[in-house]
Amino acid sequence: MDLSNSVIAITGAGQGLGQMMAVTLAHHGAELALIDMNEEGLRSTQEQCHMLSAKALIYRCNVTDELDVCNTFDSIAEDFGQLNGLVNNAGILRDGLMIKVSSDGVTKMSLEQFNLVMNVNVSGTFLCGREAAARMVETGSKGAIVNISSVARAGNVGQTNYSASKAAVVAMSNCWAKELARFGIRSASIAPGIMKTAMTDGLKPEAIDRLNQMVPVGRIGDPSEIAHAVQFIFENDYYTGRVLEVDGG
């Protein structure tokens, strides 16, 4: 897939990984549909894309709201006339042990805490993936859907909800690869490891050192390395139905 003049939608585009993905794809000639709840962040991403002479439009959207998602992708198809790809990047963390035992008794993860993560990470990914695929078929646009998973999909202490959601993201990608191939649409996942984010920037130096020591290459990842992985999947027409781990080993 040639990124030049392709139209790519990115959820969670207002900050962090999503912003870096948008700027990277804009640098390679893509036109961007930027999706997020954070309008200020969206405008910052849009400005950076415009500095690269790329067309970039913003869409404030709650990915868990079916009608909102449908309307957003209707607008994208109308505004651009095509859609060649989607990066399902929007996601949240609400970590906690399933049960926590103390001298005061047993505290349980609430269903609300579990469902909040599942709604954004799973339902949001499903809704955006479904609507993107429909618009791609309707406009005769070939391309790819990339879902952002995590190495946590294998299961981490304190991440029942997050790990389950990121495993589901991979499963959906694999299903879509099989279902959508006949329309010229590929689907794949990326599983980042520990990445440099606003959260890690706030950690003490000794905490950063511990994180670096956990990774075989000796450091946490940079958002640009995930953006490069996204670019690779879009550009490699033989890559589909697989999860690309970018975790430093």
C-alpha positions in Angstrom: 0.0 0.0 0.0 1.3 3.4 -1.0 0.8 5.8 1.8 0.9 8.8 -0.5 -2.6 10.2 -0.8 -4.0 7.3 1.2 -6.6 8.3 3.9 -5.9 6.9 7.4 -8.1 7.3 10.4 -6.5 7.2 13.8 -8.3 6.9 17.2 -6.6 8.3 20.3 -4.9 10.8 17.9 -4.8 13.7 20.4 -1.7 12.6 22.3 1.1 10.1 22.8 1.3 7.2 20.4 -1.6 8.3 18.3 -0.1 11.7 17.7 3.3 10.2 16.8 1.5 7.8 14.4 -0.3 10.7 12.7 2.8 12.8 12.2 4.8 9.8 10.9 2.1 8.9 8.3 1.7 12.5 7.3 5.4 12.7 6.7 5.0 9.8 4.2 2.2 11.5 2.3 -0.9 10.1 4.0 -4.1 12.2 4.6 -5.4 11.9 8.2 -8.7 11.6 9.9 -7.8 12.4 13.5 -10.2 11.0 16.2 -10.3 11.6 19.9 -12.3 13.1 22.8 -9.6 15.6 23.5 -10.2 18.5 21.0 -7.2 20.5 22.2 -4.9 17.5 21.6 -6.5 16.9 18.2 -5.8 20.5 17.1 -2.2 20.1 18.2 -1.8 16.9 16.1 -3.6 18.6 13.2 -1.2 21.5 13.3 1.8 19.2 13.2 0.4 17.4 10.2 -0.3 20.6 8.5 3.3 21.7 9.0 4.1 18.6 6.8 1.6 19.8 4.2 -0.7 16.9 4.9 -4.5 17.1 4.9 -5.7 16.4 8.4 -9.2 16.8 9.7 -10.3 16.3 13.3 -13.3 14.4 14.7 -14.4 14.6 18.3 -15.8 11.1 19.0 -16.6 8.8 21.9 -15.5 5.4 20.5 -17.9 3.6 22.9 -20.9 5.4 21.5 -22.2 3.5 18.5 -24.2 6.4 16.9 -21.2 8.8 17.5 -18.9 6.3 15.8 -21.2 5.7 12.9 -21.7 9.4 12.3 -17.9 10.1 12.5 -17.1 7.5 9.9 -19.9 8.8 7.7 -18.3 12.2 7.9 -14.8 10.8 7.1 -16.1 9.1 4.0 -17.9 12.3 2.9 -15.0 14.6 3.7 -12.3 12.5 2.0 -14.2 10.3 -0.5 -12.2 7.3 0.5 -10.8 5.4 3.5 -7.7 3.2 3.2 -6.9 2.4 6.8 -7.6 2.7 10.4 -5.4 2.6 13.5 -7.4 1.5 16.5 -5.2 3.2 19.1 -7.7 4.6 21.7 -7.4 2.7 25.0 -7.4 3.1 28.7 -5.9 1.5 31.9 -7.7 1.0 35.2 -5.4 -1.4 36.9 -6.2 -3.3 40.1 -6.1 -6.8 41.6 -9.1 -9.0 41.0 -9.3 -9.5 44.7 -7.1 -7.8 47.4 -6.8 -9.4 50.8 -5.9 -7.4 53.8 -6.5 -7.4 57.6 -9.8 -5.6 56.8 -11.0 -8.5 54.6 -11.4 -9.0 50.8 -11.7 -6.1 48.4 -12.9 -7.0 44.9 -12.4 -5.3 41.5 -15.8 -3.8 40.6 -17.7 -4.8 37.5 -17.7 -1.2 36.7 -13.9 -1.0 36.7 -13.7 -4.1 34.5 -16.4 -3.0 32.1 -14.9 0.5 31.7 -11.7 -0.9 30.2 -13.5 -3.5 28.1 -15.9 -0.9 26.7 -13.2 1.4 25.5 -10.6 -1.1 24.5 -12.8 -3.9 23.1 -16.2 -2.3 22.1 -14.5 0.8 20.9 -12.1 -1.2 18.7 -15.0 -3.3 17.4 -17.2 -0.3 16.5 -14.4 1.7 14.8 -13.2 -1.4 13.0 -16.7 -2.3 11.8 -17.5 1.2 10.6 -14.1 1.6 8.9 -14.4 -1.7 7.1 -17.9 -0.8 5.9 -16.7 2.6 4.5 -13.7 1.0 2.9 -15.9 -1.5 1.1 -18.5 1.2 0.2 -15.9 3.5 -1.3 -13.9 0.7 -3.0 -10.9 1.5 -0.9 -8.3 -1.2 -0.3 -6.0 -1.0 2.7 -5.6 -2.2 6.3 -6.8 -2.0 9.8 -4.2 -1.9 12.6 -5.2 -2.6 16.2 -3.0 -1.6 19.0 -2.7 -4.4 21.5 0.0 -4.9 24.2 2.4 -7.5 25.5 0.2 -7.4 28.5 -2.3 -9.6 26.5 -0.5 -12.6 28.0 -1.6 -11.6 31.5 -0.1 -9.3 34.1 -0.7 -9.1 37.8 -3.2 -6.3 38.5 -4.4 -6.1 34.9 -7.3 -8.6 34.6 -9.3 -6.1 32.6 -6.6 -4.6 30.5 -4.9 -8.0 29.6 -8.3 -9.5 28.7 -9.1 -6.4 26.5 -5.8 -6.5 24.7 -6.0 -10.3 24.0 -9.5 -9.6 22.5 -8.0 -6.9 20.3 -5.6 -9.5 18.7 -8.4 -12.0 18.3 -10.6 -9.5 16.5 -7.7 -8.5 14.2 -7.2 -12.2 13.2 -10.9 -12.6 12.5 -11.0 -9.5 10.4 -8.0 -10.6 8.4 -9.8 -13.7 7.3 -13.2 -12.0 6.8 -12.0 -8.9 4.9 -9.3 -10.3 2.7 -11.7 -10.8 -0.2 -12.3 -7.0 -0.2 -8.6 -6.2 -0.4 -8.5 -5.2 3.3 -5.8 -6.6 5.6 -5.9 -6.6 9.4 -3.1 -6.9 12.0 -2.1 -6.0 15.5 0.9 -4.4 17.2 1.8 -5.3 20.8 4.0 -2.6 22.3 6.1 -3.2 25.4 6.9 -0.5 28.0 6.9 2.8 26.1 8.0 6.3 26.9 4.8 8.2 27.7 3.6 11.1 29.9 3.2 8.6 32.7 6.8 7.3 32.5 8.1 10.9 32.1 6.7 11.6 35.6 8.6 8.7 37.2 11.6 9.1 39.4 15.0 8.3 37.8 15.4 5.2 39.9 12.1 3.9 38.6 13.1 4.5 35.0 16.3 2.7 35.7 14.4 -0.3 36.9 12.2 -0.3 33.8 15.2 -0.1 31.5 16.8 -3.0 33.3 13.7 -5.1 32.6 14.1 -4.8 28.8 16.8 -6.9 27.1 17.8 -4.0 24.8 18.4 -1.9 27.9 15.7 0.8 27.5 12.0 1.4 27.2 10.6 2.1 23.8 10.0 5.3 22.0 6.6 6.2 20.4 8.4 6.7 17.1 9.2 3.0 17.1 5.5 2.0 17.3 4.7 4.6 14.6 7.3 2.9 12.4 5.7 -0.5 13.0 2.3 1.0 12.0 3.9 2.3 8.8 5.4 -1.1 8.1 2.1 -2.9 8.3 0.4 -0.4 6.0 3.1 -0.6 3.4 3.6 -4.4 3.5 0.8 -5.9 1.5 1.7 -9.4 2.6 1.4 -8.7 6.3 -2.0 -9.7 7.8 -3.6 -11.8 10.5 -0.6 -11.5 12.8 0.5 -9.6 15.9 3.8 -7.6 15.7 5.6 -7.4 19.0 7.6 -4.3 19.6 8.9 -4.7 23.1 12.7 -4.7 23.1 12.9 -8.4 23.4 
